[in-house]
């Protein structure tokens, strides 16, 4: 028992210091317990096959798909419009919207909501520092609305199932989460004023690069953009762009060739983008994006019998550039570049690098027409268009130019918004399957099916993108910490702690024992991750309840709530850490706002949990 406690104390110290990754610390602790003979290899590796861990992997993929399709951002942005200019209404909406999204997409909710909240705070003239920390807290509170909202919820579900108790349903946590949100709104409305910063230095922060929307506006790419469809009787069917000689004859540039298809009444929509190169052959139903004077575009369409592109009811703009497979970026020509002094048509950008040059910025002036006859100068900034892979490949030509901005990040941030309805449909099916339990081995099976559907239906660019959404550090941490409870049970450490709690607090009644478990968990979560804490405390809560002959539900839920609701440290939960830099918070900001909230939340839960789940 002593060896187990020593290993866990050392692990807790390393967790608190934070110098070593938490998953490495957990693995080292696990290996130490194996070397000491406390755990067998089978027991030590049991966490990696646990259904909770498998479910978390699937949830990462589902959450990633919702991010990639822009579904969560679209929904939250629309709901935020109801806030208007009211600061109180905006504050409440930030908490409610974040909590609701966090209930289903615990991973990445803050990352999705943060830019939206900053933007709306700026428009509403509300100090963003007052909103961002409550945003992080709301993400944690949303985790208590559903079974899948927080890892501690899944941990106590596993304990209950293992011990033969009736498992909690998908929405068993919803009343608890609702009370948490209500308490948070009441407490944070006055306390959040302590977070307001006098100097708004956030506006002075410089961005590393321009956004895709800013580049489009800067070069006025959409100013003279028109779209036409190659119809059945069109004269350009089967022709290549080089054969049309459209630039010399009409002064137009084909920026993109796209093919769209819809199935099942618009739920499934596929978009295939092709770069408009000289050898690109045009086919029926292709959509061509023309840049140039409107009169010339209409003359070209009339000459070749092209049909105007008709927008669907859910498209807000008739002419718009989307960057799904094809993107844009700026490159700065270096003095030593071989292309300096040469005409654009002599550079062979398209044939050598498979990219198009669609604009040039030179000494504050923008050149978007007659590019073929423009002679390149040192210091010219070229706006190039191509597939994201080809744009990123330009970064290898360091002697010729410098790629400005972060194309790799831009590509990752581009949302496949045409897949948002499909992602929503899959998400709803997953939730229904988990709620009504009509799929065997639910909710694990439902989550895994949803994750696979997100991949095979194209909600990700590729399978690699889906794998990148999985936070393997969290997965390994949970899988490595789960066998710790086995070690505590085998060595009697868990029984010692529970006996101490029962003997020390149990004599004062179940409410005092519940308070002891709640605040012990809360204290541990300040130094250890909430998942690791719940894994360690859940068996103790179960043993303590059973030793007094009480129902374990309220005690286990106290562990889940307390582990999830840790507000006093920026390092307790990922949401707390994510908003620290954006909100320019200091450690004391978390103490002066988070500590009162955590204490009051604990008092509310100590009295509410037994009402919902009697002793």
Secondary structure, 3 states (H helix, E strand, C coil): CHHHHHHHHHHHHHHHHCCCCHHHHHHHHHHHHHHCCCCCHHHHCHHHHCHHHHHHHHHHHHHHHHHHCCHHHHHHHHHHHHHCCCHHHHHHHHHHHHHHHHHHCCCCHHHHHHHHHHHHHHHHCCCCHHHHHHHHHHHHHHCCCCCCCCHHHHHHHHHHHHCCCCCCCCCCCHHHHHHHHHHHHHHHHHHHHHHCCCCCHHHHCCCCCCCHHHHHHHCCCCCCEEEEECCCCCCCCCCEHHHHCHHHHHCCEEEEEEEEEEECCCCEEEEEEEECCCCCECCCCCEEEEECCHHHHHHHHHHCCCEECCCCCCCCCCCCCCCCCEEEEEEEECCCCCCCCCEHHHHCHHHHHCCEEEEEEECCEEECCCHHHCECCCCCEEEEEEEHHHHHHHHHCCCCEEECCCHHHHHHHCCCHHHHHHHHHHHHHHHHHHHHCCCCCCCHHHHHHHHHHHHHCCCCCCHHHHHHCCCHHHHHHHHHHHHHHHHHHHHCHHHHHHHHHHHHHHHHCHHHHHHHHHHHHHHHHHHCCHHHHHHHHHHHHHHHHHHCCCCCHHHHHHHHHHHHCCCCCCCCCHHHHHHHHHCCCCHHHHHHHHHHHHHHHHHHHHHHHHHHCCC
